[in-house]
Amino acid sequence: MRDVQSDRDSRNIAIDRVGVRNVSYPIIVMDRDSGVQNTVASVSMSVSLPREYRGTHMSRFIETLEEYKGKIGPATLEALTRRLCSKLDATEAEIDFRFPYFVRKSAPVSGIPSYMRYDAGLRGIYKENAFDMITEVEVCVQTLCPCSKEISSCGAHNQRTRVRLRVRMDELVWFEEMIQMVERSSSTPLYTLLKREDEKYVTEQAYTNPHFVEDVVRDLAVELNRDDRINWYGISVTSAESIHNHDAFAEICRDKSRDKKLS
């Protein structure tokens, strides 16, 4: 049969990225406590398309994913992106995994364990004969407003805050470690299961530990700056305000490797 995608294109325009998105696929990721964890990822894959080709071969993305099914990690991602370039005659390739990640978490007072869901991601990019990987977690926490506490005779408004942390690393940093860094930077972590004594503890902990979004992003940046395994990070903190009809946010992005070169 005729290979229409390989027809010569006369418009002379290269395409930066072309591929497939939202592919649901079972994967196995590394788990600090259990060794591995089975989950289901939403996968996006893309390559650069040379100007002379009319289209890419979409089926080859899935074929390549099938070739490397199983554990997903730095070595797999690099092999996947290299293989995509080879299979699709491209100079650049990118693959992105987004998936729920579960941590067994104990309530702060009763100690009752339950599963807590977080969102995680692994993104691999092969470009100019070099591989790059970004690891990501999204963590919901609670923040209590310092201003509200200061000006109110009783109580203070609080909200659920979502923190997105992305890192590039020189040595392995577990998802669990990234999650704990985020939670330490908040007024208090969230839990799936709380008994009354736990709820009392969490409520009072937030009240004694008020944080603006600015406080969260700065506290987290301080901890990341101290971690020599991490050479780059991006932090985005978004608070779903409880007394406003809008969100508040703060962001920091820092290339630590560049700072070292300049110093």
C-alpha positions as CSV (number, residue, x, y, z in Angstrom):
1,M,0.0,0.0,0.0
2,R,1.1,3.6,-0.7
3,D,2.8,5.3,2.2
4,V,1.1,8.7,2.1
5,Q,2.8,10.1,5.2
6,S,6.2,9.8,3.4
7,D,5.0,11.8,0.4
8,R,7.3,14.7,-0.4
9,D,5.9,18.0,0.9
10,S,6.4,21.1,-1.3
11,R,5.6,23.8,1.4
12,N,9.1,23.6,2.8
13,I,8.0,24.0,6.4
14,A,9.4,21.9,9.2
15,I,7.1,21.1,12.2
16,D,8.4,21.4,15.7
17,R,6.4,18.7,17.3
18,V,3.9,16.2,16.0
19,G,2.6,13.0,17.7
20,V,0.0,11.5,20.0
21,R,-1.6,12.7,23.2
22,N,-3.7,11.2,26.0
23,V,-2.7,7.6,25.4
24,S,-3.8,5.5,28.4
25,Y,-1.2,3.0,29.2
26,P,-0.3,0.8,32.2
27,I,3.1,1.4,33.6
28,I,5.3,0.3,36.5
29,V,7.2,3.1,38.4
30,M,9.8,3.0,41.1
31,D,8.4,3.1,44.7
32,R,10.8,4.0,47.6
33,D,8.8,1.8,50.1
34,S,7.5,-1.1,48.0
35,G,10.1,-1.3,45.2
36,V,7.7,-0.7,42.4
37,Q,4.1,0.5,41.9
38,N,1.6,-0.3,39.2
39,T,-0.3,2.6,37.8
40,V,-1.9,3.9,34.6
41,A,-0.4,6.9,32.8
42,S,-1.7,9.4,30.3
43,V,1.2,9.4,27.7
44,S,2.1,12.0,25.2
45,M,4.8,11.4,22.5
46,S,6.1,13.6,19.8
47,V,8.9,14.1,17.4
48,S,10.1,16.9,15.1
49,L,9.0,16.5,11.5
50,P,11.5,17.4,8.7
51,R,10.2,19.8,6.1
52,E,10.3,17.2,3.3
53,Y,7.8,14.8,4.9
54,R,4.1,15.3,4.6
55,G,3.3,13.5,7.9
56,T,4.6,11.2,10.6
57,H,3.6,7.6,11.2
58,M,1.3,7.7,14.3
59,S,1.3,3.9,14.7
60,R,5.0,3.9,15.3
61,F,4.6,5.9,18.5
62,I,2.5,3.1,20.0
63,E,4.8,0.4,18.6
64,T,7.8,2.1,20.3
65,L,5.9,2.3,23.6
66,E,5.2,-1.4,23.3
67,E,8.8,-2.2,22.8
68,Y,9.7,-0.6,26.1
69,K,6.7,-1.6,28.2
70,G,7.4,-2.3,31.9
71,K,9.3,-0.2,34.3
72,I,9.5,3.5,33.6
73,G,12.6,5.4,34.7
74,P,15.5,7.5,33.5
75,A,17.1,4.7,31.5
76,T,13.8,3.7,29.9
77,L,12.9,7.3,29.0
78,E,16.3,7.9,27.3
79,A,16.0,4.7,25.3
80,L,12.4,5.5,24.3
81,T,13.2,9.0,23.0
82,R,16.3,7.7,21.1
83,R,14.2,5.0,19.6
84,L,11.5,7.4,18.6
85,C,14.0,9.5,16.7
86,S,15.4,6.4,15.0
87,K,12.0,4.9,14.1
88,L,10.5,8.2,12.9
89,D,13.6,9.7,11.2
90,A,13.6,12.7,13.5
91,T,16.3,14.7,15.3
92,E,14.2,15.5,18.4
93,A,11.7,13.5,20.4
94,E,9.7,13.9,23.6
95,I,7.7,11.6,25.8
96,D,5.6,12.6,28.8
97,F,4.0,10.3,31.4
98,R,1.3,11.7,33.8
99,F,0.0,9.3,36.4
100,P,-1.5,9.0,39.9
101,Y,1.0,7.9,42.5
102,F,-0.2,6.5,45.8
103,V,1.6,6.8,49.2
104,R,0.7,4.9,52.3
105,K,0.2,7.7,54.9
106,S,-0.6,7.5,58.6
107,A,-2.9,10.0,60.3
108,P,-0.9,12.4,62.6
109,V,-2.4,11.3,66.0
110,S,-4.3,8.1,65.6
111,G,-1.7,6.6,63.3
112,I,-4.4,5.0,61.1
113,P,-2.9,4.4,57.6
114,S,-4.6,5.0,54.3
115,Y,-3.6,5.6,50.7
116,M,-3.0,9.2,49.7
117,R,-3.1,10.0,46.0
118,Y,-0.7,12.4,44.4
119,D,-0.1,13.3,40.7
120,A,3.3,12.6,39.3
121,G,5.0,13.0,36.0
122,L,8.2,12.0,34.1
123,R,9.2,13.9,30.9
124,G,12.0,12.8,28.7
125,I,13.4,15.0,25.9
126,Y,16.1,14.0,23.4
127,K,17.5,17.0,21.4
128,E,20.7,17.8,19.8
129,N,22.1,14.4,20.7
130,A,21.5,15.0,24.4
131,F,18.9,13.6,26.9
132,D,17.1,15.7,29.5
133,M,14.6,14.5,32.1
134,I,12.2,16.4,34.3
135,T,10.5,14.8,37.3
136,E,7.3,16.3,38.6
137,V,4.8,16.0,41.5
138,E,1.6,17.9,42.2
139,V,0.7,18.0,45.9
140,C,-2.4,19.5,47.6
141,V,-1.8,21.0,51.0
142,Q,-3.5,23.4,53.4
143,T,-2.5,27.0,53.9
144,L,-3.9,29.4,56.5
145,C,-3.7,33.2,55.9
146,P,-1.2,35.0,58.2
147,C,-3.0,38.3,57.6
148,S,-6.4,36.9,58.4
149,K,-5.1,35.4,61.6
150,E,-3.4,38.7,62.6
151,I,-6.4,40.9,62.1
152,S,-9.2,38.6,63.3
153,S,-10.2,38.3,67.0
154,C,-11.0,34.6,66.4
155,G,-10.3,32.2,63.5
156,A,-8.6,32.7,60.2
157,H,-9.5,31.8,56.6
158,N,-7.7,28.8,55.1
159,Q,-7.7,27.1,51.8
160,R,-6.6,24.1,49.8
161,T,-3.4,24.9,47.9
162,R,-1.9,23.0,45.0
163,V,1.9,22.9,44.6
164,R,3.5,21.8,41.4
165,L,7.2,20.9,41.8
166,R,9.4,20.0,38.8
167,V,13.1,19.1,39.2
168,R,16.1,18.1,37.2
169,M,18.5,16.0,39.2
170,D,22.0,14.7,39.2
171,E,21.1,11.8,41.7
172,L,17.9,10.0,42.4
173,V,15.3,12.0,44.3
174,W,12.2,9.8,45.2
175,F,8.7,11.0,44.5
176,E,8.1,10.5,48.3
177,E,11.0,12.9,49.1
178,M,9.6,15.6,46.7
179,I,6.1,15.2,48.3
180,Q,7.5,15.5,51.8
181,M,9.5,18.7,50.8
182,V,6.3,20.3,49.6
183,E,4.3,19.3,52.6
184,R,6.9,20.6,55.0
185,S,6.6,24.0,53.3
186,S,2.8,24.3,53.9
187,S,0.7,25.2,56.9
188,T,-0.2,21.5,57.2
189,P,-0.4,18.4,54.9
190,L,-3.6,16.8,53.8
191,Y,-4.7,13.3,54.7
192,T,-7.2,10.8,53.3
193,L,-8.4,9.4,56.7
194,L,-8.7,11.6,59.8
195,K,-10.3,10.7,63.1
196,R,-11.5,13.5,65.5
197,E,-8.2,13.7,67.3
198,D,-6.4,13.9,64.0
199,E,-8.7,16.7,62.7
200,K,-8.1,18.7,65.9
201,Y,-4.4,18.3,65.4
202,V,-4.4,19.3,61.7
203,T,-6.7,22.3,62.4
204,E,-4.5,23.6,65.2
205,Q,-1.3,22.9,63.4
206,A,-2.4,25.1,60.4
207,Y,-3.5,27.9,62.8
208,T,0.0,28.0,64.5
209,N,1.8,27.7,61.1
210,P,0.2,30.3,58.8
211,H,1.5,30.6,55.2
212,F,1.0,32.9,52.3
213,V,1.6,31.4,48.8
214,E,4.8,33.5,48.9
215,D,5.8,31.7,52.1
216,V,5.2,28.2,50.6
217,V,7.2,28.9,47.4
218,R,10.1,30.5,49.4
219,D,10.3,27.8,52.1
220,L,10.3,25.1,49.4
221,A,13.0,26.9,47.4
222,V,15.2,27.1,50.5
223,E,15.0,23.4,50.9
224,L,15.7,22.7,47.3
225,N,18.7,25.1,47.3
226,R,20.2,22.9,50.0
227,D,19.8,19.6,48.1
228,D,22.9,19.0,46.0
229,R,21.1,16.2,44.1
230,I,18.9,18.8,42.4
231,N,20.4,21.1,39.7
232,W,17.2,22.8,38.5
233,Y,13.7,23.3,39.8
234,G,10.4,25.0,39.0
235,I,7.8,25.7,41.7
236,S,4.2,26.8,41.1
237,V,1.9,27.4,44.1
238,T,-1.8,28.1,43.5
239,S,-4.2,28.8,46.4
240,A,-8.0,28.3,45.8
241,E,-8.9,31.3,48.0
242,S,-11.8,30.7,50.4
243,I,-12.9,34.3,50.8
244,H,-12.2,35.5,47.2
245,N,-13.6,34.5,43.9
246,H,-10.2,34.1,42.4
247,D,-6.9,32.2,43.0
248,A,-3.6,33.5,44.4
249,F,-0.3,32.1,43.0
250,A,3.5,32.4,43.3
251,E,6.2,30.8,41.2
252,I,10.0,30.4,41.3
253,C,12.2,28.8,38.7
254,R,16.0,28.4,39.3
255,D,18.9,26.8,37.4
256,K,21.3,25.9,40.2
257,S,23.9,24.5,37.8
258,R,24.1,27.9,36.1
259,D,24.4,29.7,39.5
260,K,27.4,27.4,40.3
261,K,29.1,28.2,37.1
262,L,28.7,32.0,37.7
263,S,30.0,31.8,41.2
